[in-house]
Amino acid sequence: MANSHNEVNVVIIGAGLSGLTAAFELKKQDISFTILEARDRAGGRIYSLKEDHFGLDLGAQWISTHHEKMKRLIAEYDLETISTSQKGKTIYEQRGRVKEVNGFLPPVSRLALMDLFKVKRKINHMIKQLPDEAPWNSELGQSLDQITMQDFVNASMFTDEGKIHFTLLAEEELSTKMYNVSALDVFWFLKSAGSVNKLLSAEQYWIREGASSLVESMAERLEDYIEYNRPVEEVKYDSYNEAVVSSGEKQWKAKKVIITVPPNITGNIKFDPELPKARTALQKESDFPFVMKMVVVYDKPFWREAGLNGSLFSDQGPISLTMDSSPKDQRFGVLTILIGGENAQIYSKMGQEYRRNETIKTLVRFFGEKAGTPIQVYEKDWSEDKWTRGGYGSHFPPGTLTKYGNALTEPVGPIHWAGSETATKWRLYMEGAVQSGQRAAEEVWHDLHSKQ
Ligand SMILES: Cc1cc2nc3c(=O)[nH]c(=O)nc-3n(C[C@H](O)[C@H](O)[C@H](O)COP(=O)(O)OP(=O)(O)OC[C@H]3O[C@@H](n4cnc5c(N)ncnc54)[C@H](O)[C@@H]3O)c2cc1C
């Protein structure tokens, strides 16, 4: 807790999952801290609504069985989870062709399947050669950073059908076109998940009361330490051991500052002296794609009766992905919808009514007439949210990571960097946010300890 002069050892900027995690680590070490959060709530990119004690996630939702840190948190806070329904057919729309598929094999010819299998094996082999940390310093990393992911796919795959399917899945995961992103960025993302298959199975279950119930419980235990509605405007630092953090009229003096704000909006904060050029260039070049999430509630999960599992992948838009997020007892049905990249950019400019109508029309096209009569439609446009400005996380074009990658985590005087963008395991996921908060707190603890 800050004393009356607002002097603490550490100021944490941002009460998302990474900031909350860093706070618990500091608390364990008896290091004084304050968390300054711009919004009136904790969680950042985690944001759920509640319908009859059931969570409707408009931000981060799914967890994988490989997310060890998240699993521990869920157990610690005694939260119930629901498994993503796998029974029934998945719908794929690729270049206008719609197919319903049972099981896990993609709806492509044997030749395209072979092509997909080969490229997956190639990627898995290559990511094993990349170092976990700072892959841009390796020879392989540097060569991958010279091309886009689209270049890599074009050079590595031999069937159009295989390429189309790969593109569908990759662009949904990235929420942007593969030609916008460095191949290294994507390889590092995959490396951090462990393999292509692990990344593709990241959506295995979710928290029954919504992911917000986790961050709200964490924030409750930290309530004496969090100041809400405190957008940080300036960080002044003049030595390795002193910083003054300002929000409005109020100031906090600290030995260390942990910044968890995503790189694309870190530039909203004024730094005095200015951050090193590599850091500001990294922030400027970080691409936070447009993304929107919608939740459509029905009186029941009617698609299950038709043998569908509620999953839809489409490269035609406006919807990129749907998933069944209904409660176990099926007291109502929930379809979660993700709209990414250019579709989200266009959607963002249209009115809410247009978006609602267009979405329902699209759902009717795939799931039938019953999709036309929802009880509720909720939406969140993350690109329009001042404190996030897109999602799911930052991606970089070719050349940026090689030139400025080290600046992602390199401390600047008393400033340390956290946030899921800085993680080496499950980057850009909640799991990565937790890892980054632990790493930043450890750096701070180590520095403060060694200076005593
Ligand atoms: C639509 C969407 C769907 C997603 N789905 C999943 C999923 O299913 N599974 C998964 O694992 N991950 C998912 N993610 C990613 C996941 O949400 C993030 O990786 C994770 O929540 C990031 O946490 P963080 O603490 O690093 O950053 P954030 O959550 O962005 O936290 C940063 C905090 O800093 C605050 N802040 C910003 N500027 C300032 C300032 N100037 N002063 C003070 N505070 C400031 C923000 O308000 C925010 O609370 C999704 C993200 C989005 C947007």
The ligand as a MOL file (V3000), in Angstrom:
LIG
                    3D

  0  0  0     0  0            999 V3000
M  V30 BEGIN CTAB
M  V30 COUNTS 53 58 0 0 0
M  V30 BEGIN ATOM
M  V30 1 C -11.1630 -10.3060 -28.0580 0
M  V30 2 C -10.0310 -11.0100 -27.3680 0
M  V30 3 C -10.0940 -12.3850 -27.2100 0
M  V30 4 C -9.0560 -13.0670 -26.5640 0
M  V30 5 N -9.1820 -14.4200 -26.3640 0
M  V30 6 C -8.2680 -15.0770 -25.6150 0
M  V30 7 C -8.4980 -16.4230 -25.2160 0
M  V30 8 O -9.5290 -17.0180 -25.5380 0
M  V30 9 N -7.5480 -17.0300 -24.4440 0
M  V30 10 C -6.4010 -16.3760 -24.0300 0
M  V30 11 O -5.5950 -16.9780 -23.3130 0
M  V30 12 N -6.1820 -15.0750 -24.3950 0
M  V30 13 C -7.0760 -14.4150 -25.1660 0
M  V30 14 N -6.8960 -13.0840 -25.4820 0
M  V30 15 C -5.6160 -12.4380 -25.1010 0
M  V30 16 C -5.5860 -12.0760 -23.6030 0
M  V30 17 O -6.7050 -11.2860 -23.3140 0
M  V30 18 C -4.3310 -11.2830 -23.2740 0
M  V30 19 O -3.1760 -11.9710 -23.6850 0
M  V30 20 C -4.1660 -10.9950 -21.7780 0
M  V30 21 O -5.3930 -10.7560 -21.1340 0
M  V30 22 C -3.2480 -9.7880 -21.6300 0
M  V30 23 O -3.1090 -9.4110 -20.2820 0
M  V30 24 P -2.0780 -8.2450 -19.9390 0
M  V30 25 O -2.1690 -8.0000 -18.4900 0
M  V30 26 O -0.7560 -8.5810 -20.5150 0
M  V30 27 O -2.5840 -6.9650 -20.7620 0
M  V30 28 P -3.9730 -6.1530 -20.6100 0
M  V30 29 O -5.0710 -7.0730 -20.2670 0
M  V30 30 O -4.1030 -5.3670 -21.8680 0
M  V30 31 O -3.7000 -5.2010 -19.3590 0
M  V30 32 C -3.0910 -3.9500 -19.4720 0
M  V30 33 C -3.8110 -3.0090 -18.5030 0
M  V30 34 O -3.2120 -1.7220 -18.5820 0
M  V30 35 C -4.2390 -0.7320 -18.4760 0
M  V30 36 N -3.7290 0.5130 -19.0570 0
M  V30 37 C -3.5130 0.8340 -20.3570 0
M  V30 38 N -2.9800 2.0650 -20.4600 0
M  V30 39 C -2.8480 2.5400 -19.1910 0
M  V30 40 C -2.3510 3.7600 -18.6280 0
M  V30 41 N -1.8700 4.7490 -19.3940 0
M  V30 42 N -2.3900 3.9170 -17.2800 0
M  V30 43 C -2.8620 2.9230 -16.4660 0
M  V30 44 N -3.3390 1.7570 -16.9510 0
M  V30 45 C -3.3230 1.5640 -18.2920 0
M  V30 46 C -5.4000 -1.3370 -19.2480 0
M  V30 47 O -6.6310 -0.7440 -18.8810 0
M  V30 48 C -5.2880 -2.8090 -18.8280 0
M  V30 49 O -6.0790 -3.0780 -17.6920 0
M  V30 50 C -7.9080 -12.3600 -26.1140 0
M  V30 51 C -7.8430 -10.9730 -26.2840 0
M  V30 52 C -8.8900 -10.3020 -26.9020 0
M  V30 53 C -8.8210 -8.8040 -27.0640 0
M  V30 END ATOM
M  V30 BEGIN BOND
M  V30 1 1 1 2
M  V30 2 1 2 3
M  V30 3 2 2 52
M  V30 4 2 3 4
M  V30 5 1 4 5
M  V30 6 1 4 50
M  V30 7 2 5 6
M  V30 8 1 6 7
M  V30 9 1 6 13
M  V30 10 2 7 8
M  V30 11 1 7 9
M  V30 12 1 9 10
M  V30 13 2 10 11
M  V30 14 1 10 12
M  V30 15 2 12 13
M  V30 16 1 13 14
M  V30 17 1 14 15
M  V30 18 1 14 50
M  V30 19 1 15 16
M  V30 20 1 16 17
M  V30 21 1 16 18
M  V30 22 1 18 19
M  V30 23 1 18 20
M  V30 24 1 20 21
M  V30 25 1 20 22
M  V30 26 1 22 23
M  V30 27 1 23 24
M  V30 28 2 24 25
M  V30 29 1 24 26
M  V30 30 1 24 27
M  V30 31 1 27 28
M  V30 32 2 28 29
M  V30 33 1 28 30
M  V30 34 1 28 31
M  V30 35 1 31 32
M  V30 36 1 32 33
M  V30 37 1 33 34
M  V30 38 1 33 48
M  V30 39 1 34 35
M  V30 40 1 35 36
M  V30 41 1 35 46
M  V30 42 1 36 37
M  V30 43 1 36 45
M  V30 44 2 37 38
M  V30 45 1 38 39
M  V30 46 1 39 40
M  V30 47 2 39 45
M  V30 48 1 40 41
M  V30 49 2 40 42
M  V30 50 1 42 43
M  V30 51 2 43 44
M  V30 52 1 44 45
M  V30 53 1 46 47
M  V30 54 1 46 48
M  V30 55 1 48 49
M  V30 56 2 50 51
M  V30 57 1 51 52
M  V30 58 1 52 53
M  V30 END BOND
M  V30 END CTAB
M  END
